[in-house]
Amino acid sequence: MSERELIERARRGDPAAEREIYEAHVDRIFRLAYRMCGRGDLAEDFTQETFVKAFGALGEFRGESSLSTWLHAIATRVVLNGLRSVKRHETRAEPLEAADRQESTPEPPDPDLKSRLTAALDGLEDHYRIVVVMHDLEGYTHDEIGAALGIAEGSSKARLSRARAMLREELAPYAMEWMG
């Protein structure tokens, strides 16, 4: 059965078609959500919310891009909005007095490359981090990223280039350590 037929069946409310769409795309949506937010519990929630929104809006899918690209655009918006909400909540979670009790001594540097890279990636602004995750970690093309984020392909390339430069700058102090 073609993707178009499957979508039409799902639009008519066929649960088997919805299940087939879900199973075909859930792993990639989860990986994208996880890499964007770094927490399994949030990634699961964001993945489910993506599919709830997608099935609710399936009538609006025009087929100008692939279903996968459309789902990833929804997932990206869900994760970004969800992260804003989480950040607002976490910002308010600690009382102001807790800041006075915090020690000001910096933590010793972590010798683990993976943790340093993760920290550097997490330090990027969302619009840079998402492009790095989608392109370098998940293998999306700039055309797919542009469609998912609603930006031009050239903007995706520019953001990736800028993000890589920021990562190089952030990780430069550790380069000699890793080179042995």
Secondary structure, DSSP 8 states (H G I E B T S, - for coil): --HHHHHHHHHTT-HHHHHHHHHHHHHHHHHHHHHHH--HHHHHHHHHHHHHHHHHTGGG--SSS-HHHHHHHHHHHHHHHHHHHHHHHHHHHS-HHHHHHS----------HHHHHHHHHHTS-HHHHHHHIIIIIT---HHHHHHHHTS-HHHHHHHHHHHHHHHHHHHGGGHHHHH-
